[in-house]
């Protein structure tokens, strides 16, 4: 490969990597906004015990279907469980 070709390839890869970083930051920002909106709605929902049970079921399915992400989901799940009032649900 000529030096010029290497520089062009390096420049292309650098631009691609920067595009991926930009997309990752935009996605993270979008997720944060959605989490804040969801938390706001959950804090005012009248049937949080039912939401809590449903959420736990969906999280179980999500973690089983994407085991490579399960560890990363755990902290986020904990935060959402706290918002849903885990440990404060009435005993039936």
DOBASE-817117 format. One record per residue (C-alpha): x, y, z; residue in one letter. Coordinates in steps of 0.1 Angstrom, whole numbers, plus 5000, padded with zeros to 4 digits. Layout:
<rs>
XYZa
...
</rs>
This chain:
<rs>
500050005000x
501250354992x
501550605020x
498750805005x
496350505005x
497250435042x
496450795051x
493150785033x
492250455049x
493250595084x
491150905078x
488150705067x
488450475098x
488850785121x
485650935106x
483850605111x
484950575147x
483950935154x
480550875139x
480050575162x
481050775192x
478651055182x
475850805178x
476550645211x
476450975229x
473151065212x
471650735221x
472750775257x
471151115258x
467950985243x
467850705269x
468350945298x
465451165286x
463150865282x
464150735317x
463351075332x
459951085315x
459150725325x
460150795361x
457951095362x
454950895350x
455650595373x
455850815404x
452250925398x
450750595386x
447850475408x
448550095405x
452250075411x
452149725426x
450749585393x
453349775373x
456049635396x
455049275390x
454749335352x
458149515351x
459849225369x
458348985344x
459449185314x
462949225329x
463248845334x
462348785298x
464749065286x
467648925306x
467048575295x
466848675258x
469948895260x
472248735286x
475248935274x
473449255285x
471949115317x
474749225340x
474549585326x
470849585330x
471049505367x
471849855380x
469250015358x
466749755369x
467449835405x
466850205399x
463550135382x
462449885410x
463050165435x
460950405415x
458150145414x
458350105451x
459749755455x
459649655491x
456649885498x
453949685480x
451049585502x
450749225514x
447749045499x
</rs>
